């Protein structure tokens, strides 16, 4: 049970401010709070607990993120234990990226994903046509194509802008659209 006091409220605010200074190791200009992976901060008499949502379960940066969070939070924990864990509920979606995070992605040369509606989360693996709605972070053109559904990490894709002829990365969108499928022939 967490009993709120002025001290625990102050520590929690300090921890959130500290977390805003922890950056994603794969996208350095993006903080983990702007990425939306910080799900919960709880302060008790003996510990500071931080729950993080991985963007993908197999993300290679999880250990580095955990170490960075533990080191950063320890300075704000007033001698309490620091407990960092990855949780999978609710699932992270790209809707959690803040507006500041979207601007940081664009400035970094990476297209932020579009907003999604309500419904099941589907991660499309590939597209055979133009990159619908993917805007080039360099020239703002929509004349882009998906070069590869497999970027340098599981959560990224590679696109090409036909207007300025630059390649660029994008986050794999997690959308509510379920791809249409042709009906299976009768058995």
C-alpha angles and dihedrals in degrees: 000000000000115000111198118227133166088259096052090045090052092048091048091052090048091050092051090049090048092050089053086064095053109095131205106258092220096046104032100188091056120084119214090242091054088046087056098231096125104094102169144002118193126179121200131172091271107024149032111219122198121188117199129192113217115223087223127008091233096047107148092214097062096100092048092048091050092050092047092049093047092049094046096045094047089071091056098039098086092226096314122133113265115223118186121181137167116236129188101204119113094025115237114249130182088250086080092068107107124230089253088052092051090051090049091052092050092047088050090055096255126120114235115223120257122255117268134212129232122292139069119341115243126180109205110216101203146356129209095200140051117316098264111223094351108136121202108246090213105050102007092237121151091207092104135133133203107249096180135359086209115073129172090291134025093258097054139073134196120238135179126216113219092196101056095014094231125140115224141174128243136187113256104252118239102207139175092231113107108211113245115247131197112248115260116250115255114272 
